[in-house]
Amino acid sequence: MFKKIAVIIILFAVPAIMAQDSLASHSYVGAETCGVCHKSEKQGKQFDIWKASAHSKAYETLKTAEADSIAKAKGLSTNAILSEACLKCHVSGYNINASLKTAKFKMEDGVQCETCHGAGSDYKNIKIMKNIKDAEKNGLRVFATAKERIALCKGCHNSESPTFDSSKSDFSKMWSKIKHDIPKSSK
């Protein structure tokens, strides 16, 4: 019983807390804005890694017949692409006030940089980004440990997700597919 309650709390509280923390005074700028600086070799081609990942395509998966079948099987009364239960984990900034999204932000870009790193309006400036402490003061979230990353990932990758398979959920292995650290030679 306690385990079920804990999962429910994680499922609903973590994304809500992440969103509120990030949006206290910051706006979403969208992955393309992040990509301006994070495409280079020096930055580890972070934008390209994201673009090739399932995260960047998460919204698109909701347009499929398979997604609608899953939604129907879960008892949802709408198509997957219209369901809050699906959108909250398949897009960045879902259920966030439109005034906190810049013109460049596109929900259709799926699970973007700002889902994990926080809304970027106040840390996107190169002058701020060059100093990690300044960037963090301006809304950037960084994850120093695997435990921190896993806690974030479990906000969506958990037993409440209809396609979650705990036997295939080795978060270290999953991280290796999307790892996008700045190369040590660039620091």
TAVEN-V677824 format. One record per residue. N is the residue number from 1. RES is the residue in one letter. SS is DSSP state (hx for helix, st for strand, lp for the rest). PSI is psi as a letter, one per 40 degrees, with the letter a starting at -180 (999 if undefined). Layout:
N	RES	SS	PSI
N	RES	SS	PSI
This chain:
1	M	lp	d
2	F	hx	d
3	K	hx	d
4	K	hx	d
5	I	hx	d
6	A	hx	d
7	V	hx	d
8	I	hx	d
9	I	hx	d
10	I	hx	d
11	L	hx	d
12	F	hx	d
13	A	hx	d
14	V	hx	d
15	P	hx	d
16	A	hx	d
17	I	hx	d
18	M	hx	d
19	A	hx	d
20	Q	hx	d
21	D	hx	d
22	S	hx	d
23	L	hx	e
24	A	lp	d
25	S	lp	e
26	H	lp	i
27	S	lp	i
28	Y	st	h
29	V	lp	e
30	G	lp	i
31	A	hx	d
32	E	hx	d
33	T	hx	d
34	C	hx	d
35	G	hx	d
36	V	lp	d
37	C	lp	d
38	H	lp	f
39	K	lp	e
40	S	lp	i
41	E	lp	d
42	K	lp	d
43	Q	lp	e
44	G	lp	e
45	K	lp	f
46	Q	hx	d
47	F	hx	d
48	D	hx	d
49	I	hx	d
50	W	hx	d
51	K	hx	d
52	A	lp	e
53	S	lp	i
54	A	lp	d
55	H	hx	d
56	S	hx	e
57	K	hx	e
58	A	hx	d
59	Y	hx	d
60	E	hx	d
61	T	hx	d
62	L	lp	e
63	K	lp	e
64	T	lp	i
65	A	hx	d
66	E	hx	d
67	A	hx	d
68	D	hx	d
69	S	hx	d
70	I	hx	d
71	A	hx	d
72	K	hx	d
73	A	hx	d
74	K	lp	e
75	G	lp	e
76	L	lp	i
77	S	lp	e
78	T	lp	i
79	N	lp	i
80	A	hx	d
81	I	hx	e
82	L	hx	e
83	S	lp	h
84	E	hx	d
85	A	hx	d
86	C	hx	d
87	L	hx	d
88	K	hx	d
89	C	hx	e
90	H	hx	e
91	V	lp	i
92	S	lp	i
93	G	lp	e
94	Y	lp	i
95	N	lp	f
96	I	lp	i
97	N	lp	h
98	A	hx	d
99	S	hx	e
100	L	hx	e
101	K	st	h
102	T	lp	i
103	A	lp	d
104	K	lp	e
105	F	lp	h
106	K	lp	h
107	M	hx	d
108	E	hx	e
109	D	hx	e
110	G	lp	a
111	V	lp	h
112	Q	lp	i
113	C	hx	d
114	E	hx	e
115	T	hx	d
116	C	hx	d
117	H	hx	e
118	G	lp	i
119	A	lp	h
120	G	lp	e
121	S	lp	d
122	D	lp	e
123	Y	lp	e
124	K	lp	d
125	N	lp	h
126	I	hx	d
127	K	hx	d
128	I	hx	d
129	M	hx	d
130	K	lp	e
131	N	lp	h
132	I	hx	d
133	K	hx	d
134	D	hx	d
135	A	hx	d
136	E	hx	d
137	K	hx	d
138	N	lp	e
139	G	lp	e
140	L	lp	h
141	R	lp	h
142	V	lp	i
143	F	lp	h
144	A	lp	d
145	T	lp	i
146	A	hx	d
147	K	hx	d
148	E	hx	d
149	R	hx	d
150	I	hx	d
151	A	hx	d
152	L	hx	d
153	C	hx	d
154	K	lp	e
155	G	lp	d
156	C	lp	d
157	H	lp	g
158	N	lp	i
159	S	lp	e
160	E	lp	e
161	S	lp	h
162	P	lp	e
163	T	lp	e
164	F	lp	h
165	D	lp	h
166	S	hx	d
167	S	hx	e
168	K	hx	e
169	S	lp	g
170	D	lp	h
171	F	hx	d
172	S	hx	d
173	K	hx	d
174	M	hx	d
175	W	hx	d
176	S	hx	d
177	K	hx	d
178	I	hx	e
179	K	lp	h
180	H	lp	f
181	D	lp	i
182	I	lp	h
183	P	lp	h
184	K	hx	d
185	S	hx	e
186	S	hx	e
187	K	lp	999
